[in-house]
Amino acid sequence: MMRGMGNMQNMMKQMQKMQKKMAEAQEKLGEERIEGTAGGGMVTVIVSGHKEVLEVNIKEEVVDPDDIEMLQDLVLAATNDALKKADELTNNTMGQFTKGMNLPGMF
């Protein structure tokens, strides 16, 4: 059934090309800046496409020494918002490589 070695080599070349493109896409994701917010922008968290938290910004008016829990909840919510957006970006970016290929467990 197989059409000789030429076909196999061609497939390997295609895979290598794709791996290179995937690595480049991964690298670009690391340079992305994704913003998550909570409390109507009172708390902002910036993460990279590699899901590293880069910045946490808290507006002064949301800081209430008597209600630390609310502030903690807002920081958590903003962080989770940013991470969720980072996941979506990653899935959209990397998903283009797996479209039409049945490779379980690639990401």
N, C-alpha and C positions, 0 to 999 in steps of 0.2 A: 504494500500500500504506500509506504513512504517513498518519496521521490529523491532518494539518495542523500548524501552528506551536504550538498549545497543548500538544501532546504533547512537543514539543522543549523548550519553556520549562519544563514540569513536570520533565522529566528533568534539565535544567540546575539547577533549584532543588534537586532531590534530591542531585545531585552536590555542590553547594555545602554543603548540610547535612552530607553525609557528610565532606567535607573539613574542616569545622569540628570535627566530632566526632573525626576522626582527629588533628587538631592538638591538641585537648584531651587525647586519650589519650596522645599523644607527650609532652606536657608533664607529665602525671601520671607517666609512666614515669621521667622525670628526677628525680622526687621519691622514687621507690622506693629502698629500701636492700636490697641482696641480699648475703648472706654466703656466702663460699666458705671451706672449711676444708681443712687437710691435717694429717697426723701426729696424727690423733685430737684435733683442736682445738688443737694446739700453735701452729699458724699460722692466723690468720684474716685474710681480706681482705674488705673491704666495698666494693662498687661501686654506682654508681647505675644506674638503668634505662637510662641513656644510655651505659653502659659506661665511666664515669670511675671510676678507683680513688680512693676517698675515705679509706680507712683500711687500714693494715697493722698487725696486732697479732701480736707474737711473744712466746711465753712464755719466761721466763728460762731454764728448764731445757733448752730445745732449743738454746740458743746454746753451741756448742762451737768454740772458736777453732781446734781441730785438725781440725774437719770443717765448714768453711765451705760446701763443696759440698752437703752434706745440707740445710743451712739454705736455700741458694739453691733447691734442688729443691723444698723444702716451700713456699717463697714462690711459686714458679712454679705448683706444683700447686694451691695455694689460690686464686691469681689466676685460673687457667684454670677452676677449679670455679665461681668467682663469675661469670665472664664467660659460661660455658655456661648457668648459671641465668638470667642477664640476657637471653641470647638466647632462651631458652625463654619467659620472661615476655613479651618483646617479640613473639615469634611468636604467643603466645596472645592477647595484648592486641590487636595489630594485625590478626591473622588474622580476627577477627570481622568486619572491614570488607570483606575480600576473599572471604569465603565466598559461594559461588554466583555470583561474578563472575569471568569469565575475563580477568583483567588481568595478563598476564605482566610480570614485572619491577617490580611495585609496591614490593617491599621487598628 
